[in-house]
């Protein structure tokens, strides 16, 4: 019920339902409300929800990272730095993000900004061409997903080389047209990558399936099976 209310944008009602429950809400319930907050960009309630999640899962680095991301998106740089400081004090390490793709029976692993692959030069050239194609159909980089207080141009540069984008670019240059690309990522996909991959599926005519740590995303002709809710 919390999930349904959150999807419908009835966030206050969903929060009231949680508070009126006869038992303490668990991480699944709070996570459902967080999904609604992300979808409808209610940062104030999301902050409250994430604090509840951190209390319930004090060693789950993902909750700290999402809260830090939220503060960064709101340009609350000191609050974001405070969260990172708390993580350091508690010796909580952020998981490194990796994406994997299998081509011709071989699994290839990428991380953000990775240049270790033997085809890195071609991968980055493909990403550059893709970015131009995406811009032509209305793509605007979501720089609010960059955690650092730097210039927008630098933020756009950082967004371009997230691990799932590298994996997809490799898949595009290494497989025949119309081949379905399947990528696995160990962390939740950011909003910028989600928007970009929707458009990549549109401009390339490829079906792209991404399994992040939250759900499956099936991108086809510019839309995603999650309906932008994940």
Secondary structure by P-SEA (a helix, b strand, c coil): caaaaaaacaaaaaaaaaaaccccccaaaaaaaaaaaaaacaaaaaaaaaaaaaaaccccaaaaaaaaaaaaaacaaaaaaaaaaaaaaacccccbbbbbbbcccbbbbbccccccccaaaaaaaaaaaaaaaaaaaccccccccccccccaaaaaaaaaccaaaaaaaaaaaccccccbbbbbbcccccaaaaaaaaaaaaaaccbbbbbcccbbbbbccccccccccc
